[in-house]
Amino acid sequence: MVFHYEIESLSHRDVVRAFAVMQVVVPALDLETWRRLTATEAQRRQWAAAKDARGYIRGIFRMTPVKHPLLGDLLDVPVFASISLIDESGVSREIIAFARRWAEREGCRMIHIWSSAPASIHVLEQPQSVPDVGFGMIYSVE
């Protein structure tokens, strides 16, 4: 069975639906904070959601382009979650492909996907200007 996912920046109408996924990823996150993190269109553009044909959110991730002193232009991905009982690897594959296209568009040569979501909500509220790339996966866009 072939599955397809529509991946796009988080829309205003999907904020509450995406919160259900974010609660699994960052249990300390409350709805009020999530709404604050996604209040403006500019903030929602940092987030993307993967939806299946029925419109259910099967993945969510956050992308922030940064300048790293050693790696140069880098797309930092502190949140990367795929949720599917049947096709988790397919969701993940499409999210990575989307992130790669986004990184290319932003001029980033590398993508840093964190090995686990931030333990502190503060990291989501105040992204690091220079992320610690000593954990997770570094993926070359080229």
C-alpha positions as CSV (number, residue, x, y, z in Angstrom):
1,M,0.0,0.0,0.0
2,V,1.4,3.4,-1.0
3,F,0.8,6.3,1.2
4,H,1.3,10.0,0.4
5,Y,1.6,12.9,2.8
6,E,1.0,16.5,2.2
7,I,3.7,18.5,4.0
8,E,3.4,22.2,4.4
9,S,4.0,25.0,6.9
10,L,1.7,24.7,9.9
11,S,-1.5,26.5,9.2
12,H,-3.6,28.4,11.8
13,R,-6.4,25.8,11.5
14,D,-3.9,23.0,12.3
15,V,-2.4,24.5,15.5
16,V,-4.7,22.6,17.9
17,R,-4.5,19.4,15.9
18,A,-0.8,19.6,15.9
19,F,-0.8,20.1,19.7
20,A,-2.0,16.6,20.2
21,V,1.2,15.4,18.5
22,M,3.4,17.9,20.3
23,Q,2.1,16.7,23.7
24,V,3.6,13.3,22.9
25,V,6.9,14.8,21.9
26,V,7.2,17.5,24.6
27,P,4.9,16.4,27.5
28,A,5.6,19.6,29.5
29,L,4.2,21.7,26.7
30,D,0.8,23.2,27.5
31,L,-1.8,24.5,25.0
32,E,-1.3,28.1,26.0
33,T,2.5,27.9,25.4
34,W,1.9,26.1,22.1
35,R,-0.5,28.8,20.9
36,R,2.1,31.4,21.8
37,L,4.8,29.5,19.9
38,T,2.5,29.4,16.8
39,A,0.6,32.7,17.2
40,T,1.9,34.5,14.0
41,E,2.3,33.4,10.5
42,A,6.1,33.9,10.8
43,Q,6.2,31.6,13.8
44,R,4.1,28.9,12.1
45,R,6.4,29.0,9.0
46,Q,9.1,27.5,11.3
47,W,6.9,24.5,11.8
48,A,5.7,22.0,9.2
49,A,3.1,19.2,9.4
50,A,2.7,16.0,7.4
51,K,-0.9,15.1,6.8
52,D,-2.3,12.0,5.4
53,A,-5.2,11.8,2.8
54,R,-7.8,12.2,5.5
55,G,-6.1,15.3,7.0
56,Y,-4.7,13.6,10.1
57,I,-1.4,15.0,11.2
58,R,1.2,12.2,11.0
59,G,4.3,14.2,11.6
60,I,5.5,17.6,12.8
61,F,8.8,19.3,12.8
62,R,10.5,22.6,13.4
63,M,13.1,24.1,11.1
64,T,15.3,27.1,11.9
65,P,18.1,28.2,9.6
66,V,21.2,29.3,11.6
67,K,24.8,30.1,11.0
68,H,27.1,27.6,12.7
69,P,30.7,28.6,13.2
70,L,32.1,25.3,11.9
71,L,29.4,24.0,9.6
72,G,28.2,27.3,8.0
73,D,24.6,27.7,7.0
74,L,22.7,24.9,8.8
75,L,19.0,24.0,9.1
76,D,18.4,23.1,12.8
77,V,15.6,20.7,13.4
78,P,15.0,20.4,17.2
79,V,11.6,18.7,16.8
80,F,11.1,15.8,14.4
81,A,8.2,13.5,15.0
82,S,6.5,11.0,12.8
83,I,3.4,9.2,14.1
84,S,1.9,6.3,12.1
85,L,1.0,2.8,13.0
86,I,1.3,1.6,9.4
87,D,3.9,3.8,7.7
88,E,6.2,5.7,10.1
89,S,9.2,5.3,7.9
90,G,7.3,6.7,4.9
91,V,6.3,9.8,6.9
92,S,9.9,10.2,8.1
93,R,11.2,9.9,4.6
94,E,8.9,12.5,3.2
95,I,9.6,14.9,6.1
96,I,13.4,14.6,5.5
97,A,12.8,15.2,1.7
98,F,10.7,18.3,2.6
99,A,13.4,19.6,5.0
100,R,16.0,19.1,2.4
101,R,14.1,21.2,-0.2
102,W,13.5,23.8,2.5
103,A,17.2,23.8,3.4
104,E,18.2,24.2,-0.2
105,R,15.8,27.1,-0.6
106,E,17.2,28.8,2.5
107,G,20.8,28.3,1.3
108,C,21.7,25.7,4.1
109,R,24.3,23.1,3.2
110,M,23.6,20.9,6.2
111,I,20.6,19.7,8.3
112,H,20.9,19.0,12.0
113,I,18.1,16.7,13.3
114,W,18.2,16.4,17.1
115,S,18.2,12.9,18.5
116,S,15.4,13.8,20.9
117,A,13.0,16.8,21.3
118,P,14.2,19.5,23.7
119,A,13.6,18.6,27.3
120,S,12.8,22.2,28.1
121,I,10.1,24.4,26.6
122,H,12.5,27.3,26.9
123,V,14.5,25.9,24.0
124,L,11.4,26.1,21.8
125,E,10.7,29.6,23.0
126,Q,14.2,30.9,22.6
127,P,16.1,28.8,20.0
128,Q,19.8,28.6,20.3
129,S,21.7,31.0,18.0
130,V,24.4,28.3,17.7
131,P,23.0,24.9,18.3
132,D,25.0,22.1,19.9
133,V,25.5,19.6,17.1
134,G,27.3,17.1,19.3
135,F,24.1,14.9,19.3
136,G,21.6,13.9,16.7
137,M,22.2,13.5,13.0
138,I,24.0,15.8,10.6
139,Y,22.7,15.4,7.1
140,S,24.4,17.0,4.0
141,V,22.0,18.7,1.6
142,E,24.5,18.4,-1.3
